[in-house]
């Protein structure tokens, strides 16, 4: 194989790799969007469940609202420490939750939603505090 053939082969491999990288980027974008939609849906469902539980007549024989949800644990932690700032990982350590990156990222998304809903403030990048 001469140099010209080698360069042509390398160029063909380069072109194929570019196509594959573009395909993977599109898949990542699709999965990221799907994950964001799913997490937003989960938040909506949790809020809906909470509102319905609060509005349900007290005399009914319905099940009590679930108080051990991740959102409730987060809110409780901020209520117990209203003046303290937390990072997502610190919150996990405080609550005894797993500190692997995937679990902490889910909590970061939850903290972002609680911030947008006005329950928390973000005094610094990656830091959250109860709104007073």
DOVOLO-933839 format. One record per atom (N, C-alpha, C): residue in three letters; x, y, z. Coordinates in steps of 0.001 Angstrom, whole numbers, plus 500000, padded with zeros to 6 digits. Example, Ala and Ser with C-alpha at 12.3 -4.5 7.8 and 13.67 -1.06 7.14 Angstrom:
% residues 2
ALA513190494310507800/ALA512300495500507800/ALA513200496700507800/SER512850497750507080/SER513670498940507140/SER512900500030507870/
***
This chain:
% residues 132
UNK500851498828500000/UNK500000500000500000/UNK500896501234500000/UNK500656502125499052/UNK501471503338499004/UNK500837504426499868/UNK501515505537499990/UNK501089506635500852/UNK499750507205500390/UNK499545507316499108/UNK498291507869498588/UNK497109506992498989/UNK497270505675498850/UNK496202504762499245/UNK495956504815500752/UNK497028504924501529/UNK496912505013502979/UNK496147506280503385/UNK496491507409502754/UNK495797508665503049/UNK494325508591502644/UNK494032507976501524/UNK492646507829501081/UNK491860506960502054/UNK492489505877502528/UNK491839505007503496/UNK491586505744504808/UNK492565506510505274/UNK492404507297506488/UNK491284508321506338/UNK491194508962505171/UNK490136509936504927/UNK488762509270504957/UNK488665508070504376/UNK487392507341504383/UNK486996506977505811/UNK487953506527506622/UNK487662506208508019/UNK487250507464508791/UNK487916508574508501/UNK487591509852509143/UNK486162510262508818/UNK485791510162507546/UNK484438510529507130/UNK483380509647507794/UNK483649508342507886/UNK482713507425508540/UNK482574507762510025/UNK483673508114510654/UNK483653508432512074/UNK482886509720512325/UNK483017510693511446/UNK482251511939511568/UNK480749511648511485/UNK480353510799510559/UNK478942510443510408/UNK478443509756511680/UNK479233508830512215/UNK478840508122513432/UNK478741509081514624/UNK479688510003514740/UNK479661510979515837/UNK478407511849515730/UNK478048512258514522/UNK476826513056514334/UNK475583512266514740/UNK475547510973514374/UNK474418510129514765/UNK474307510049516293/UNK475443509867516951/UNK475444509763518411/UNK475028511086519054/UNK475467512207518502/UNK475054513510519036/UNK473538513682518931/UNK472960513273517793/UNK471504513362517637/UNK470791512474518646/UNK471317511283518888/UNK470717510391519877/UNK470796511010521275/UNK471924511616521611/UNK472082512260522920/UNK471084513399523061/UNK470939514221522025/UNK469973515324522078/UNK468559514797522286/UNK468223513734521568/UNK466883513153521692/UNK466665512612523104/UNK467629511862523623/UNK467493511287524961/UNK467474512366526037/UNK468267513416525862/UNK468277514514526839/UNK466916515199526871/UNK466343515433525708/UNK465018516058525645/UNK463966515134526259/UNK464040513856525963/UNK463074512903526515/UNK463198512824528033/UNK464426512852528544/UNK464637512814529992/UNK464074514066530656/UNK464306515222530059/UNK463787516472530615/UNK462255516451530652/UNK461643515965529575/UNK460179515879529538/UNK459664514923530605/UNK460338513803530769/UNK459909512813531751/UNK460064513336533171/UNK461171514006533451/UNK461367514579534788/UNK460341515671535072/UNK460024516474534067/UNK459001517506534247/UNK457644516859534513/UNK457357515781533810/UNK456090515066534027/UNK456025514497535444/UNK457150513940535911/UNK457195513423537276/UNK456930514530538292/UNK457525515682538071/UNK457308516817538979/UNK455840517243538948/UNK455263517320537750/UNK453848517689537629/UNK452953516696538357/UNK453250515417538203/UNK452441514394538870/UNK452570514495540390/UNK453766514740540885/UNK453968514871542335/UNK453198516067542878/UNK453256517182542156/UNK452538518378542591/UNK451032518141542542/UNK450564517516541480/UNK449136517227541351/UNK448660516331542489/UNK449441515300542778/UNK449083514390543870/UNK449016515155545189/UNK449976516036545412/UNK450020516799546660/UNK448807517731546762/UNK448473518435545684/UNK447341519363545694/UNK446037518606545926/UNK445868517483545259/UNK444633516710545425/UNK444536516194546856/UNK445655515736547407/UNK445643515242548792/UNK445269516355549762/UNK445754517570549494/UNK445424518698550362/UNK443966519118550231/UNK443404518960549041/UNK442027519383548800/UNK441000518315549162/UNK441440517073549337/UNK440500515988549643/UNK439855516245550999/UNK438547516000551106/UNK437874516194552396/UNK438524515337553483/UNK438648515907554672/UNK439343515239555770/UNK438594514009556260/UNK437289513943556081/UNK436504512845556609/UNK436519511588555757/UNK437057511640554561/UNK437040510470553686/UNK438010509418554168/UNK437749508189553812/UNK438627507080554156/UNK439673506881553063/UNK440250507944552606/UNK441288507822551586/UNK442626507610552268/UNK443580507170551487/UNK444919506949552031/UNK445552508292552355/UNK446349508360553426/UNK447023509624553730/UNK448030509952552650/UNK448307511244552422/UNK449273511602551389/UNK450651511048551755/UNK451342510639550745/UNK452685510093550948/UNK453613511212551403/UNK454271511008552527/UNK455139512060553059/UNK456608511732552895/UNK456923510570552375/UNK458316510167552295/UNK458847510269550864/UNK458327511177550076/UNK458827511332548726/UNK460150512086548760/UNK460879512006547669/UNK462158512718547588/UNK461932514223547711/UNK460876514723547069/UNK460597516153547168/UNK460309516549548620/UNK459526515737549300/UNK459187516060550678/UNK460432516042551555/UNK461319515085551322/UNK462558515020552099/UNK463407516271551862/UNK463465516719550604/UNK464233517921550281/UNK463617519144550962/UNK462297519283550831/UNK461613520425551434/UNK461788520410552953/UNK461662519238553555/UNK461844519130555001/UNK463248519560555420/UNK464257519165554644/UNK465636519539554973/UNK465797521056554942/UNK465226521697553934/UNK465329523157553860/UNK464515523827554967/UNK463388523230555339/UNK462592523787556438/UNK463334523676557774/UNK464083522602557946/UNK464833522413559188/UNK466077523302559254/UNK466594523708558083/UNK467796524547558011/UNK467520525731557091/UNK466611526637557459/UNK466167527690556535/UNK467259528685556149/UNK468272528861556966/UNK469307529842556653/UNK470544529220556021/UNK470535527933555830/UNK471723527250555315/UNK471626527046553807/UNK472755527217553137/UNK472852526926551710/UNK473318525486551540/UNK472771524808550536/UNK473159523430550261/UNK473521523272548793/UNK474483522418548540/UNK474722521876547208/UNK473968520553547151/UNK473682520084545959/UNK472907518851545811/UNK473592517683546530/UNK474891517557546375/UNK475612516447547003/UNK475553516547548530/UNK475684517776549059/UNK475595517968550512/UNK474208517562551026/UNK473189517892550253/UNK471824517533550622/UNK471673516014550661/UNK472264515328549689/UNK472220513866549666/UNK472892513284550907/UNK474033513842551259/UNK474741513355552445/UNK473908513596553704/UNK473288514770553812/UNK472459515096554968/UNK471275514138555092/UNK470666513808553957/UNK469466512970553951/UNK469774511480553888/UNK471051511120553784/UNK471417509710553693/UNK471026509088552368/UNK470971509918551321/UNK470613509433549991/UNK471881509021549257/UNK471771508199548205/UNK472965507792547439/UNK473658509023546848/UNK474970508999546816/UNK475729510150546316/UNK476347509882544952/UNK475840508862544248/UNK476346508643542893/UNK475876509782541994/UNK476605510013540931/UNK476375511187540082/UNK474964511212539497/UNK474438510063539099/UNK473098510033538501/UNK472036510474539510/UNK472123509974540743/UNK471141510338541763/UNK471249511821542108/UNK472468512331542196/UNK472669513746542521/UNK472145514626541386/UNK472309514186540144/UNK471792514964539006/UNK470272515051539035/UNK469609513987539438/UNK468140514022539555/UNK467748515050540620/UNK468487515067541729/UNK468189516044542782/UNK468461517456542295/UNK469508517647541488/UNK469762518979540934/UNK468556519450540114/UNK467980518552539343/UNK466790518898538556/UNK465627519252539481/UNK465473518486540556/UNK464396518775541511/UNK464623520134542181/UNK465866520425542545/UNK466166521718543157/UNK465880522859542186/UNK466181522646540920/UNK465869523655539905/UNK464382523910539807/UNK463582522850539855/UNK462127523018539804/UNK461622523737541043/UNK462145523375542205/UNK461716524054543433/UNK462126525529543412/UNK463226525833542756/UNK463659527229542610/UNK462696527974541680/UNK462362527349540546/UNK461433527985539605/UNK460050528165540223/UNK459669527272541124/UNK458368527364541777/UNK458379528383542908/UNK459549528914543251/UNK459635529967544242/UNK459879529500545664/UNK460056528211545867/UNK460305527721547221/UNK461756527965547640/UNK462678527859546688/UNK464100528034546974/UNK464654529231546215/UNK465793529718546687/UNK466570530708545941/UNK467908530063545621/UNK468630530688544699/UNK469939530180544321/UNK470957531301544551/UNK471499531391545791/UNK472418532483546127/UNK473762532391545414/UNK474099531245544901/UNK475348531068544166/UNK475198529900543220/UNK476131529769542290/UNK476058528686541307/UNK476095527334542021/UNK475048526544541826/UNK474989525219542415/UNK474608525198543879/UNK474252526349544434/UNK473869526432545851/UNK472394526824545937/UNK471713526223546887/UNK470288526458547049/UNK469985526760548510/UNK468973527604548709/UNK468587528012550073/UNK467081528248550063/UNK466464528035551215/UNK465032528284551330/UNK464751529773551171/UNK463730530076550372/UNK463319531474550194/UNK462669531945551478/UNK463088533109551951/UNK462527533641553201/UNK461660534839552939/
***
